[in-house]
Amino acid sequence: MPRKKRSGFGDVVTDRATFERGEARCPQCRRPIGPEGGPSFVRSLGGQESSLATMRCGRCQAMLTLRFEEPRVES
Ligand SMILES: [Zn+2]
């Protein structure tokens, strides 16, 4: 599958720290979203920490898919 840049509807790519601080935003209405929005984490196999969650925006009710990417810190 070609890897196009997805500015996909409802797709939020962030990292965990940004999300925890409530600095991620709904792509539709720009409302800040954070843990208080009640994200449901999609369980991953092998008991690893999930990097995928879904939640609904409290303002515009868009269903959002959150992808948590690790900040790139090479040591
Ligand atoms: Zn929204």
N, CA, C, O and the ligand as a Tripos MOL2 file, in Angstrom:
@<TRIPOS>MOLECULE
protein
  301   299    76     0     0
PROTEIN
NO_CHARGES

@<TRIPOS>ATOM
      1 N           0.8400   -1.1870    0.0000 N.3       1 MET1
      2 CA          0.0000    0.0000    0.0000 C.3       1 MET1
      3 C           0.8810    1.2450    0.0000 C.2       1 MET1
      4 O           1.7950    1.3550    0.8170 O.2       1 MET1
      5 N           0.6210    2.1600   -0.8860 N.am      2 PRO2
      6 CA          1.4330    3.3820   -0.8950 C.3       2 PRO2
      7 C           1.1930    4.1610    0.3830 C.2       2 PRO2
      8 O           0.0650    4.2630    0.8640 O.2       2 PRO2
      9 N           2.2430    4.6950    0.9110 N.am      3 ARG3
     10 CA          2.1270    5.4050    2.1700 C.3       3 ARG3
     11 C           1.9650    6.8870    1.8890 C.2       3 ARG3
     12 O           2.9360    7.6410    1.8290 O.2       3 ARG3
     13 N           0.7430    7.2750    1.7220 N.am      4 LYS4
     14 CA          0.4570    8.6850    1.4790 C.3       4 LYS4
     15 C           0.3990    9.4110    2.7980 C.2       4 LYS4
     16 O           0.1980    8.8200    3.8590 O.2       4 LYS4
     17 N           0.5790   10.6830    2.7020 N.am      5 LYS5
     18 CA          0.4170   11.4880    3.8970 C.3       5 LYS5
     19 C          -1.0760   11.5440    4.2030 C.2       5 LYS5
     20 O          -1.8840   11.9880    3.3870 O.2       5 LYS5
     21 N          -1.4090   11.0900    5.3750 N.am      6 ARG6
     22 CA         -2.8270   11.0790    5.7160 C.3       6 ARG6
     23 C          -3.1750   12.2820    6.5540 C.2       6 ARG6
     24 O          -2.7530   12.3970    7.7050 O.2       6 ARG6
     25 N          -3.9290   13.1590    5.9880 N.am      7 SER7
     26 CA         -4.4890   14.2050    6.8170 C.3       7 SER7
     27 C          -5.9090   13.7660    7.0720 C.2       7 SER7
     28 O          -6.8560   14.5520    7.0410 O.2       7 SER7
     29 N          -6.0160   12.4790    7.3240 N.am      8 GLY8
     30 CA         -7.2950   11.8030    7.4200 C.3       8 GLY8
     31 C          -8.2030   12.4300    8.4280 C.2       8 GLY8
     32 O          -7.8060   12.8000    9.5330 O.2       8 GLY8
     33 N          -9.3570   12.5310    8.0330 N.am      9 PHE9
     34 CA        -10.4930   12.8730    8.8240 C.3       9 PHE9
     35 C         -10.4930   12.0940   10.1420 C.2       9 PHE9
     36 O         -10.5210   10.8640   10.1590 O.2       9 PHE9
     37 N         -10.4620   12.8250   11.2100 N.am     10 GLY10
     38 CA        -10.5770   12.1570   12.5000 C.3      10 GLY10
     39 C          -9.3160   11.4870   12.9890 C.2      10 GLY10
     40 O          -9.3080   10.8650   14.0510 O.2      10 GLY10
     41 N          -8.2630   11.6090   12.2290 N.am     11 ASP11
     42 CA         -7.0090   10.9830   12.6310 C.3      11 ASP11
     43 C          -6.1420   11.9970   13.3680 C.2      11 ASP11
     44 O          -5.8470   13.0730   12.8500 O.2      11 ASP11
     45 N          -5.7500   11.6470   14.5540 N.am     12 VAL12
     46 CA         -4.9050   12.5370   15.3400 C.3      12 VAL12
     47 C          -3.6020   11.8120   15.6260 C.2      12 VAL12
     48 O          -3.5980   10.7670   16.2770 O.2      12 VAL12
     49 N          -2.5220   12.3490   15.1530 N.am     13 VAL13
     50 CA         -1.2260   11.7590   15.4570 C.3      13 VAL13
     51 C          -0.5470   12.6610   16.4620 C.2      13 VAL13
     52 O          -0.3300   13.8470   16.2140 O.2      13 VAL13
     53 N          -0.2180   12.0840   17.5930 N.am     14 THR14
     54 CA          0.3680   12.8790   18.6610 C.3      14 THR14
     55 C           1.3190   11.9870   19.4340 C.2      14 THR14
     56 O           1.5500   10.8390   19.0520 O.2      14 THR14
     57 N           1.8590   12.4960   20.4960 N.am     15 ASP15
     58 CA          2.5810   11.5990   21.3760 C.3      15 ASP15
     59 C           1.9260   11.6790   22.7460 C.2      15 ASP15
     60 O           1.1670   12.6010   23.0450 O.2      15 ASP15
     61 N           2.2300   10.7240   23.5380 N.am     16 ARG16
     62 CA          1.5150   10.5380   24.7860 C.3      16 ARG16
     63 C           1.6080   11.7640   25.7020 C.2      16 ARG16
     64 O           0.6210   12.1760   26.3120 O.2      16 ARG16
     65 N           2.7860   12.3240   25.7830 N.am     17 ALA17
     66 CA          2.9840   13.4630   26.6820 C.3      17 ALA17
     67 C           2.1330   14.6520   26.2420 C.2      17 ALA17
     68 O           1.5350   15.3390   27.0690 O.2      17 ALA17
     69 N           2.0860   14.8810   24.9540 N.am     18 THR18
     70 CA          1.2820   15.9810   24.4240 C.3      18 THR18
     71 C          -0.1870   15.7620   24.7390 C.2      18 THR18
     72 O          -0.8980   16.6840   25.1390 O.2      18 THR18
     73 N          -0.6200   14.5490   24.5560 N.am     19 PHE19
     74 CA         -2.0080   14.2150   24.8390 C.3      19 PHE19
     75 C          -2.3290   14.4050   26.3210 C.2      19 PHE19
     76 O          -3.3510   14.9880   26.6790 O.2      19 PHE19
     77 N          -1.4390   13.9020   27.1700 N.am     20 GLU20
     78 CA         -1.6460   14.0110   28.6190 C.3      20 GLU20
     79 C          -1.7470   15.4600   29.0630 C.2      20 GLU20
     80 O          -2.4680   15.7780   30.0080 O.2      20 GLU20
     81 N          -1.0340   16.3210   28.3900 N.am     21 ARG21
     82 CA         -1.0970   17.7430   28.7370 C.3      21 ARG21
     83 C          -2.3040   18.4280   28.1190 C.2      21 ARG21
     84 O          -2.5220   19.6200   28.3350 O.2      21 ARG21
     85 N          -3.0820   17.6880   27.3590 N.am     22 GLY22
     86 CA         -4.2660   18.2740   26.7410 C.3      22 GLY22
     87 C          -3.9230   19.1980   25.5900 C.2      22 GLY22
     88 O          -4.6670   20.1320   25.2910 O.2      22 GLY22
     89 N          -2.7960   18.9390   24.9440 N.am     23 GLU23
     90 CA         -2.3640   19.8190   23.8690 C.3      23 GLU23
     91 C          -2.6530   19.2630   22.4800 C.2      23 GLU23
     92 O          -2.3870   19.9230   21.4750 O.2      23 GLU23
     93 N          -3.1890   18.0690   22.4250 N.am     24 ALA24
     94 CA         -3.6220   17.5580   21.1280 C.3      24 ALA24
     95 C          -4.9660   18.2110   20.8070 C.2      24 ALA24
     96 O          -5.6960   18.6260   21.7070 O.2      24 ALA24
     97 N          -5.2760   18.2960   19.5380 N.am     25 ARG25
     98 CA         -6.5060   18.9710   19.1610 C.3      25 ARG25
     99 C          -7.3420   18.1680   18.1740 C.2      25 ARG25
    100 O          -6.8270   17.4160   17.3460 O.2      25 ARG25
    101 N          -8.6260   18.3550   18.2940 N.am     26 CYS26
    102 CA         -9.5430   17.7510   17.3380 C.3      26 CYS26
    103 C          -9.2790   18.3580   15.9630 C.2      26 CYS26
    104 O          -9.2520   19.5820   15.8310 O.2      26 CYS26
    105 N          -9.0820   17.5310   14.9370 N.am     27 PRO27
    106 CA         -8.7940   18.0680   13.6070 C.3      27 PRO27
    107 C          -9.9970   18.7740   12.9820 C.2      27 PRO27
    108 O          -9.8540   19.5360   12.0260 O.2      27 PRO27
    109 N         -11.1520   18.5180   13.5210 N.am     28 GLN28
    110 CA        -12.3550   19.1070   12.9410 C.3      28 GLN28
    111 C         -12.6360   20.4890   13.4940 C.2      28 GLN28
    112 O         -12.8640   21.4330   12.7380 O.2      28 GLN28
    113 N         -12.6210   20.6090   14.8170 N.am     29 CYS29
    114 CA        -13.0590   21.8640   15.4200 C.3      29 CYS29
    115 C         -11.9490   22.5280   16.2260 C.2      29 CYS29
    116 O         -12.1510   23.6050   16.7870 O.2      29 CYS29
    117 N         -10.7920   21.9040   16.2890 N.am     30 ARG30
    118 CA         -9.6170   22.4540   16.9520 C.3      30 ARG30
    119 C          -9.7610   22.5240   18.4700 C.2      30 ARG30
    120 O          -8.9530   23.1680   19.1390 O.2      30 ARG30
    121 N         -10.7440   21.8920   18.9950 N.am     31 ARG31
    122 CA        -10.8860   21.8680   20.4420 C.3      31 ARG31
    123 C          -9.7810   20.9890   21.0260 C.2      31 ARG31
    124 O          -9.4870   19.9210   20.4890 O.2      31 ARG31
    125 N          -9.1650   21.4390   22.1310 N.am     32 PRO32
    126 CA         -8.1640   20.5870   22.7580 C.3      32 PRO32
    127 C          -8.7970   19.3060   23.2670 C.2      32 PRO32
    128 O          -9.8950   19.3220   23.8230 O.2      32 PRO32
    129 N          -8.1150   18.2210   23.0770 N.am     33 ILE33
    130 CA         -8.5970   16.9460   23.5770 C.3      33 ILE33
    131 C          -7.5370   16.3590   24.4930 C.2      33 ILE33
    132 O          -6.3440   16.6080   24.3190 O.2      33 ILE33
    133 N          -7.9720   15.5890   25.4560 N.am     34 GLY34
    134 CA         -7.0260   15.0300   26.4060 C.3      34 GLY34
    135 C          -7.6400   13.8610   27.1370 C.2      34 GLY34
    136 O          -8.7130   13.3870   26.7650 O.2      34 GLY34
    137 N          -6.9750   13.3940   28.1680 N.am     35 PRO35
    138 CA         -7.4180   12.1910   28.8810 C.3      35 PRO35
    139 C          -8.8290   12.3260   29.4540 C.2      35 PRO35
    140 O          -9.5280   11.3240   29.6090 O.2      35 PRO35
    141 N          -9.2490   13.5270   29.7660 N.am     36 GLU36
    142 CA        -10.5880   13.7010   30.3430 C.3      36 GLU36
    143 C         -11.6890   13.4160   29.3270 C.2      36 GLU36
    144 O         -12.8570   13.2820   29.6930 O.2      36 GLU36
    145 N         -11.3210   13.3250   28.0680 N.am     37 GLY37
    146 CA        -12.2910   12.9760   27.0410 C.3      37 GLY37
    147 C         -12.6370   11.4980   27.0360 C.2      37 GLY37
    148 O         -13.5230   11.0650   26.2980 O.2      37 GLY37
    149 N         -11.9410   10.7230   27.8580 N.am     38 GLY38
    150 CA        -12.2600    9.3110   27.9990 C.3      38 GLY38
    151 C         -11.8820    8.4590   26.8120 C.2      38 GLY38
    152 O         -12.7350    7.7660   26.2590 O.2      38 GLY38
    153 N         -10.6310    8.4900   26.4060 N.am     39 PRO39
    154 CA        -10.2160    7.6550   25.2770 C.3      39 PRO39
    155 C         -10.3150    6.1730   25.6140 C.2      39 PRO39
    156 O         -10.0310    5.7760   26.7440 O.2      39 PRO39
    157 N         -10.7120    5.3560   24.6520 N.am     40 SER40
    158 CA        -10.6520    3.9020   24.8520 C.3      40 SER40
    159 C          -9.4600    3.3840   24.0960 C.2      40 SER40
    160 O          -9.3730    3.5050   22.8740 O.2      40 SER40
    161 N          -8.5530    2.8120   24.8280 N.am     41 PHE41
    162 CA         -7.3490    2.2970   24.2010 C.3      41 PHE41
    163 C          -7.6280    0.9490   23.5640 C.2      41 PHE41
    164 O          -8.2750    0.0780   24.1460 O.2      41 PHE41
    165 N          -7.1270    0.8080   22.3690 N.am     42 VAL42
    166 CA         -7.2590   -0.4520   21.6550 C.3      42 VAL42
    167 C          -6.1520   -1.3660   22.1590 C.2      42 VAL42
    168 O          -4.9680   -1.0420   22.0700 O.2      42 VAL42
    169 N          -6.5510   -2.4880   22.6780 N.am     43 ARG43
    170 CA         -5.5410   -3.3880   23.2360 C.3      43 ARG43
    171 C          -4.6940   -3.9900   22.1440 C.2      43 ARG43
    172 O          -5.1910   -4.4060   21.0980 O.2      43 ARG43
    173 N          -3.4170   -4.0280   22.4070 N.am     44 SER44
    174 CA         -2.5220   -4.6360   21.4360 C.3      44 SER44
    175 C          -2.1350   -6.0240   21.9020 C.2      44 SER44
    176 O          -2.1800   -6.3320   23.0930 O.2      44 SER44
    177 N          -1.7640   -6.8360   20.9710 N.am     45 LEU45
    178 CA         -1.3460   -8.1850   21.3160 C.3      45 LEU45
    179 C          -0.0150   -8.1360   22.0500 C.2      45 LEU45
    180 O           0.8120   -7.2580   21.8030 O.2      45 LEU45
    181 N           0.1780   -9.0640   22.9320 N.am     46 GLY46
    182 CA          1.4490   -9.1430   23.6100 C.3      46 GLY46
    183 C           1.5590   -8.2360   24.8220 C.2      46 GLY46
    184 O           2.6230   -8.1230   25.4320 O.2      46 GLY46
    185 N           0.4390   -7.5840   25.1710 N.am     47 GLY47
    186 CA          0.4310   -6.7860   26.3910 C.3      47 GLY47
    187 C           1.2790   -5.5310   26.3270 C.2      47 GLY47
    188 O           1.6070   -4.9400   27.3560 O.2      47 GLY47
    189 N           1.6320   -5.1280   25.1210 N.am     48 GLN48
    190 CA          2.3850   -3.8890   25.0260 C.3      48 GLN48
    191 C           1.4500   -2.7070   25.2390 C.2      48 GLN48
    192 O           0.2320   -2.8150   25.0970 O.2      48 GLN48
    193 N           2.0330   -1.6240   25.5700 N.am     49 GLU49
    194 CA          1.2340   -0.4330   25.7540 C.3      49 GLU49
    195 C           0.6060   -0.0600   24.4200 C.2      49 GLU49
    196 O           1.2790    0.0040   23.3920 O.2      49 GLU49
    197 N          -0.6670    0.1780   24.4590 N.am     50 SER50
    198 CA         -1.3540    0.4700   23.2220 C.3      50 SER50
    199 C          -0.9600    1.8320   22.6790 C.2      50 SER50
    200 O          -0.7640    2.7850   23.4330 O.2      50 SER50
    201 N          -0.8500    1.9090   21.3760 N.am     51 SER51
    202 CA         -0.5290    3.1950   20.7720 C.3      51 SER51
    203 C          -1.7070    3.7030   19.9510 C.2      51 SER51
    204 O          -1.5810    4.6290   19.1490 O.2      51 SER51
    205 N          -2.8470    3.0750   20.1740 N.am     52 LEU52
    206 CA         -4.0180    3.4360   19.3940 C.3      52 LEU52
    207 C          -5.2130    3.5820   20.3330 C.2      52 LEU52
    208 O          -5.4510    2.7370   21.1960 O.2      52 LEU52
    209 N          -5.9410    4.6440   20.1510 N.am     53 ALA53
    210 CA         -7.1220    4.8400   20.9770 C.3      53 ALA53
    211 C          -8.1930    5.5440   20.1580 C.2      53 ALA53
    212 O          -7.9020    6.2040   19.1610 O.2      53 ALA53
    213 N          -9.4020    5.3940   20.5840 N.am     54 THR54
    214 CA        -10.4800    6.1190   19.9300 C.3      54 THR54
    215 C         -11.2180    6.9360   20.9780 C.2      54 THR54
    216 O         -11.3340    6.5250   22.1330 O.2      54 THR54
    217 N         -11.6970    8.0560   20.5810 N.am     55 MET55
    218 CA        -12.5320    8.8490   21.4800 C.3      55 MET55
    219 C         -13.4010    9.7850   20.6440 C.2      55 MET55
    220 O         -13.1620   10.0000   19.4560 O.2      55 MET55
    221 N         -14.3950   10.3200   21.2940 N.am     56 ARG56
    222 CA        -15.3010   11.2130   20.6030 C.3      56 ARG56
    223 C         -15.0290   12.6280   21.0940 C.2      56 ARG56
    224 O         -14.8910   12.8710   22.2930 O.2      56 ARG56
    225 N         -14.9570   13.5340   20.1670 N.am     57 CYS57
    226 CA        -14.7390   14.9220   20.5320 C.3      57 CYS57
    227 C         -15.9430   15.4390   21.3030 C.2      57 CYS57
    228 O         -17.0890   15.2400   20.8980 O.2      57 CYS57
    229 N         -15.6700   16.1060   22.4200 N.am     58 GLY58
    230 CA        -16.7520   16.6080   23.2640 C.3      58 GLY58
    231 C         -17.5110   17.7700   22.6470 C.2      58 GLY58
    232 O         -18.6080   18.1000   23.1000 O.2      58 GLY58
    233 N         -16.9560   18.3870   21.6380 N.am     59 ARG59
    234 CA        -17.6490   19.5250   21.0470 C.3      59 ARG59
    235 C         -18.3750   19.1450   19.7760 C.2      59 ARG59
    236 O         -19.5840   19.3420   19.6560 O.2      59 ARG59
    237 N         -17.6260   18.5920   18.8170 N.am     60 CYS60
    238 CA        -18.2600   18.3550   17.5140 C.3      60 CYS60
    239 C         -18.6820   16.8970   17.3460 C.2      60 CYS60
    240 O         -19.2700   16.5320   16.3280 O.2      60 CYS60
    241 N         -18.3820   16.0670   18.3440 N.am     61 GLN61
    242 CA        -18.8020   14.6680   18.3290 C.3      61 GLN61
    243 C         -18.1460   13.8360   17.2410 C.2      61 GLN61
    244 O         -18.6070   12.7380   16.9310 O.2      61 GLN61
    245 N         -17.0890   14.3490   16.6710 N.am     62 ALA62
    246 CA        -16.3600   13.5540   15.6750 C.3      62 ALA62
    247 C         -15.7160   12.3610   16.3690 C.2      62 ALA62
    248 O         -15.2050   12.4790   17.4830 O.2      62 ALA62
    249 N         -15.7450   11.2230   15.7060 N.am     63 MET63
    250 CA        -15.0340   10.0700   16.2360 C.3      63 MET63
    251 C         -13.5870   10.1930   15.8060 C.2      63 MET63
    252 O         -13.2730   10.2520   14.6170 O.2      63 MET63
    253 N         -12.7230   10.2310   16.7870 N.am     64 LEU64
    254 CA        -11.3140   10.4600   16.5100 C.3      64 LEU64
    255 C         -10.5100    9.1990   16.7510 C.2      64 LEU64
    256 O         -10.7760    8.4490   17.6900 O.2      64 LEU64
    257 N          -9.5440    8.9750   15.9130 N.am     65 THR65
    258 CA         -8.5900    7.8890   16.1260 C.3      65 THR65
    259 C          -7.2650    8.5190   16.5200 C.2      65 THR65
    260 O          -6.6930    9.3140   15.7740 O.2      65 THR65
    261 N          -6.7940    8.1590   17.6790 N.am     66 LEU66
    262 CA         -5.5360    8.7180   18.1680 C.3      66 LEU66
    263 C          -4.4220    7.7230   17.9570 C.2      66 LEU66
    264 O          -4.5430    6.5530   18.3230 O.2      66 LEU66
    265 N          -3.3540    8.1780   17.3770 N.am     67 ARG67
    266 CA         -2.1590    7.3570   17.2340 C.3      67 ARG67
    267 C          -1.0580    8.0180   18.0240 C.2      67 ARG67
    268 O          -0.6920    9.1700   17.7890 O.2      67 ARG67
    269 N          -0.5420    7.2630   18.9600 N.am     68 PHE68
    270 CA          0.5370    7.8100   19.7710 C.3      68 PHE68
    271 C           1.8600    7.3740   19.1950 C.2      68 PHE68
    272 O           2.1440    6.1840   19.0590 O.2      68 PHE68
    273 N           2.6450    8.3440   18.8660 N.am     69 GLU69
    274 CA          3.9770    8.0310   18.3550 C.3      69 GLU69
    275 C           4.9870    8.4530   19.4030 C.2      69 GLU69
    276 O           4.8380    9.4820   20.0620 O.2      69 GLU69
    277 N           5.9980    7.6490   19.5370 N.am     70 GLU70
    278 CA          7.0610    8.0080   20.4670 C.3      70 GLU70
    279 C           7.8190    9.1900   19.8990 C.2      70 GLU70
    280 O           8.1610    9.2190   18.7170 O.2      70 GLU70
    281 N           8.0770   10.1590   20.7510 N.am     71 PRO71
    282 CA          8.9320   11.2520   20.2750 C.3      71 PRO71
    283 C          10.2790   10.6590   19.8590 C.2      71 PRO71
    284 O          10.8270    9.7930   20.5410 O.2      71 PRO71
    285 N          10.7860   11.1250   18.7660 N.am     72 ARG72
    286 CA         12.0380   10.5630   18.2910 C.3      72 ARG72
    287 C          13.2060   11.1470   19.0450 C.2      72 ARG72
    288 O          13.6410   12.2690   18.7830 O.2      72 ARG72
    289 N          13.7040   10.3750   19.9770 N.am     73 VAL73
    290 CA         14.8810   10.8020   20.7220 C.3      73 VAL73
    291 C          15.9210    9.7070   20.5570 C.2      73 VAL73
    292 O          15.8510    8.6580   21.1980 O.2      73 VAL73
    293 N          16.8470    9.9600   19.7210 N.am     74 GLU74
    294 CA         17.9150    8.9780   19.5090 C.3      74 GLU74
    295 C          19.0140    9.2340   20.5230 C.2      74 GLU74
    296 O          19.4270   10.3700   20.7540 O.2      74 GLU74
    297 N          19.4670    8.1660   21.1110 N.am     75 SER75
    298 CA         20.5390    8.3510   22.0970 C.3      75 SER75
    299 C          21.8590    7.8660   21.5140 C.2      75 SER75
    300 O          22.8910    7.9330   22.1810 O.2      75 SER75
    301 ZN        -14.1350   18.3550   17.5110 Zn       76 ZN76
@<TRIPOS>BOND
     1     1     2 1
     2     2     3 1
     3     3     4 2
     4     3     5 am
     5     5     6 1
     6     6     7 1
     7     7     8 2
     8     7     9 am
     9     9    10 1
    10    10    11 1
    11    11    12 2
    12    11    13 am
    13    13    14 1
    14    14    15 1
    15    15    16 2
    16    15    17 am
    17    17    18 1
    18    18    19 1
    19    19    20 2
    20    19    21 am
    21    21    22 1
    22    22    23 1
    23    23    24 2
    24    23    25 am
    25    25    26 1
    26    26    27 1
    27    27    28 2
    28    27    29 am
    29    29    30 1
    30    30    31 1
    31    31    32 2
    32    31    33 am
    33    33    34 1
    34    34    35 1
    35    35    36 2
    36    35    37 am
    37    37    38 1
    38    38    39 1
    39    39    40 2
    40    39    41 am
    41    41    42 1
    42    42    43 1
    43    43    44 2
    44    43    45 am
    45    45    46 1
    46    46    47 1
    47    47    48 2
    48    47    49 am
    49    49    50 1
    50    50    51 1
    51    51    52 2
    52    51    53 am
    53    53    54 1
    54    54    55 1
    55    55    56 2
    56    55    57 am
    57    57    58 1
    58    58    59 1
    59    59    60 2
    60    59    61 am
    61    61    62 1
    62    62    63 1
    63    63    64 2
    64    63    65 am
    65    65    66 1
    66    66    67 1
    67    67    68 2
    68    67    69 am
    69    69    70 1
    70    70    71 1
    71    71    72 2
    72    71    73 am
    73    73    74 1
    74    74    75 1
    75    75    76 2
    76    75    77 am
    77    77    78 1
    78    78    79 1
    79    79    80 2
    80    79    81 am
    81    81    82 1
    82    82    83 1
    83    83    84 2
    84    83    85 am
    85    85    86 1
    86    86    87 1
    87    87    88 2
    88    87    89 am
    89    89    90 1
    90    90    91 1
    91    91    92 2
    92    91    93 am
    93    93    94 1
    94    94    95 1
    95    95    96 2
    96    95    97 am
    97    97    98 1
    98    98    99 1
    99    99   100 2
   100    99   101 am
   101   101   102 1
   102   102   103 1
   103   103   104 2
   104   103   105 am
   105   105   106 1
   106   106   107 1
   107   107   108 2
   108   107   109 am
   109   109   110 1
   110   110   111 1
   111   111   112 2
   112   111   113 am
   113   113   114 1
   114   114   115 1
   115   115   116 2
   116   115   117 am
   117   117   118 1
   118   118   119 1
   119   119   120 2
   120   119   121 am
   121   121   122 1
   122   122   123 1
   123   123   124 2
   124   123   125 am
   125   125   126 1
   126   126   127 1
   127   127   128 2
   128   127   129 am
   129   129   130 1
   130   130   131 1
   131   131   132 2
   132   131   133 am
   133   133   134 1
   134   134   135 1
   135   135   136 2
   136   135   137 am
   137   137   138 1
   138   138   139 1
   139   139   140 2
   140   139   141 am
   141   141   142 1
   142   142   143 1
   143   143   144 2
   144   143   145 am
   145   145   146 1
   146   146   147 1
   147   147   148 2
   148   147   149 am
   149   149   150 1
   150   150   151 1
   151   151   152 2
   152   151   153 am
   153   153   154 1
   154   154   155 1
   155   155   156 2
   156   155   157 am
   157   157   158 1
   158   158   159 1
   159   159   160 2
   160   159   161 am
   161   161   162 1
   162   162   163 1
   163   163   164 2
   164   163   165 am
   165   165   166 1
   166   166   167 1
   167   167   168 2
   168   167   169 am
   169   169   170 1
   170   170   171 1
   171   171   172 2
   172   171   173 am
   173   173   174 1
   174   174   175 1
   175   175   176 2
   176   175   177 am
   177   177   178 1
   178   178   179 1
   179   179   180 2
   180   179   181 am
   181   181   182 1
   182   182   183 1
   183   183   184 2
   184   183   185 am
   185   185   186 1
   186   186   187 1
   187   187   188 2
   188   187   189 am
   189   189   190 1
   190   190   191 1
   191   191   192 2
   192   191   193 am
   193   193   194 1
   194   194   195 1
   195   195   196 2
   196   195   197 am
   197   197   198 1
   198   198   199 1
   199   199   200 2
   200   199   201 am
   201   201   202 1
   202   202   203 1
   203   203   204 2
   204   203   205 am
   205   205   206 1
   206   206   207 1
   207   207   208 2
   208   207   209 am
   209   209   210 1
   210   210   211 1
   211   211   212 2
   212   211   213 am
   213   213   214 1
   214   214   215 1
   215   215   216 2
   216   215   217 am
   217   217   218 1
   218   218   219 1
   219   219   220 2
   220   219   221 am
   221   221   222 1
   222   222   223 1
   223   223   224 2
   224   223   225 am
   225   225   226 1
   226   226   227 1
   227   227   228 2
   228   227   229 am
   229   229   230 1
   230   230   231 1
   231   231   232 2
   232   231   233 am
   233   233   234 1
   234   234   235 1
   235   235   236 2
   236   235   237 am
   237   237   238 1
   238   238   239 1
   239   239   240 2
   240   239   241 am
   241   241   242 1
   242   242   243 1
   243   243   244 2
   244   243   245 am
   245   245   246 1
   246   246   247 1
   247   247   248 2
   248   247   249 am
   249   249   250 1
   250   250   251 1
   251   251   252 2
   252   251   253 am
   253   253   254 1
   254   254   255 1
   255   255   256 2
   256   255   257 am
   257   257   258 1
   258   258   259 1
   259   259   260 2
   260   259   261 am
   261   261   262 1
   262   262   263 1
   263   263   264 2
   264   263   265 am
   265   265   266 1
   266   266   267 1
   267   267   268 2
   268   267   269 am
   269   269   270 1
   270   270   271 1
   271   271   272 2
   272   271   273 am
   273   273   274 1
   274   274   275 1
   275   275   276 2
   276   275   277 am
   277   277   278 1
   278   278   279 1
   279   279   280 2
   280   279   281 am
   281   281   282 1
   282   282   283 1
   283   283   284 2
   284   283   285 am
   285   285   286 1
   286   286   287 1
   287   287   288 2
   288   287   289 am
   289   289   290 1
   290   290   291 1
   291   291   292 2
   292   291   293 am
   293   293   294 1
   294   294   295 1
   295   295   296 2
   296   295   297 am
   297   297   298 1
   298   298   299 1
   299   299   300 2
@<TRIPOS>SUBSTRUCTURE
     1 MET1         2 RESIDUE 1 A MET
     2 PRO2         6 RESIDUE 1 A PRO
     3 ARG3        10 RESIDUE 1 A ARG
     4 LYS4        14 RESIDUE 1 A LYS
     5 LYS5        18 RESIDUE 1 A LYS
     6 ARG6        22 RESIDUE 1 A ARG
     7 SER7        26 RESIDUE 1 A SER
     8 GLY8        30 RESIDUE 1 A GLY
     9 PHE9        34 RESIDUE 1 A PHE
    10 GLY10       38 RESIDUE 1 A GLY
    11 ASP11       42 RESIDUE 1 A ASP
    12 VAL12       46 RESIDUE 1 A VAL
    13 VAL13       50 RESIDUE 1 A VAL
    14 THR14       54 RESIDUE 1 A THR
    15 ASP15       58 RESIDUE 1 A ASP
    16 ARG16       62 RESIDUE 1 A ARG
    17 ALA17       66 RESIDUE 1 A ALA
    18 THR18       70 RESIDUE 1 A THR
    19 PHE19       74 RESIDUE 1 A PHE
    20 GLU20       78 RESIDUE 1 A GLU
    21 ARG21       82 RESIDUE 1 A ARG
    22 GLY22       86 RESIDUE 1 A GLY
    23 GLU23       90 RESIDUE 1 A GLU
    24 ALA24       94 RESIDUE 1 A ALA
    25 ARG25       98 RESIDUE 1 A ARG
    26 CYS26      102 RESIDUE 1 A CYS
    27 PRO27      106 RESIDUE 1 A PRO
    28 GLN28      110 RESIDUE 1 A GLN
    29 CYS29      114 RESIDUE 1 A CYS
    30 ARG30      118 RESIDUE 1 A ARG
    31 ARG31      122 RESIDUE 1 A ARG
    32 PRO32      126 RESIDUE 1 A PRO
    33 ILE33      130 RESIDUE 1 A ILE
    34 GLY34      134 RESIDUE 1 A GLY
    35 PRO35      138 RESIDUE 1 A PRO
    36 GLU36      142 RESIDUE 1 A GLU
    37 GLY37      146 RESIDUE 1 A GLY
    38 GLY38      150 RESIDUE 1 A GLY
    39 PRO39      154 RESIDUE 1 A PRO
    40 SER40      158 RESIDUE 1 A SER
    41 PHE41      162 RESIDUE 1 A PHE
    42 VAL42      166 RESIDUE 1 A VAL
    43 ARG43      170 RESIDUE 1 A ARG
    44 SER44      174 RESIDUE 1 A SER
    45 LEU45      178 RESIDUE 1 A LEU
    46 GLY46      182 RESIDUE 1 A GLY
    47 GLY47      186 RESIDUE 1 A GLY
    48 GLN48      190 RESIDUE 1 A GLN
    49 GLU49      194 RESIDUE 1 A GLU
    50 SER50      198 RESIDUE 1 A SER
    51 SER51      202 RESIDUE 1 A SER
    52 LEU52      206 RESIDUE 1 A LEU
    53 ALA53      210 RESIDUE 1 A ALA
    54 THR54      214 RESIDUE 1 A THR
    55 MET55      218 RESIDUE 1 A MET
    56 ARG56      222 RESIDUE 1 A ARG
    57 CYS57      226 RESIDUE 1 A CYS
    58 GLY58      230 RESIDUE 1 A GLY
    59 ARG59      234 RESIDUE 1 A ARG
    60 CYS60      238 RESIDUE 1 A CYS
    61 GLN61      242 RESIDUE 1 A GLN
    62 ALA62      246 RESIDUE 1 A ALA
    63 MET63      250 RESIDUE 1 A MET
    64 LEU64      254 RESIDUE 1 A LEU
    65 THR65      258 RESIDUE 1 A THR
    66 LEU66      262 RESIDUE 1 A LEU
    67 ARG67      266 RESIDUE 1 A ARG
    68 PHE68      270 RESIDUE 1 A PHE
    69 GLU69      274 RESIDUE 1 A GLU
    70 GLU70      278 RESIDUE 1 A GLU
    71 PRO71      282 RESIDUE 1 A PRO
    72 ARG72      286 RESIDUE 1 A ARG
    73 VAL73      290 RESIDUE 1 A VAL
    74 GLU74      294 RESIDUE 1 A GLU
    75 SER75      298 RESIDUE 1 A SER
    76 ZN76       301 GROUP 0 **** ****
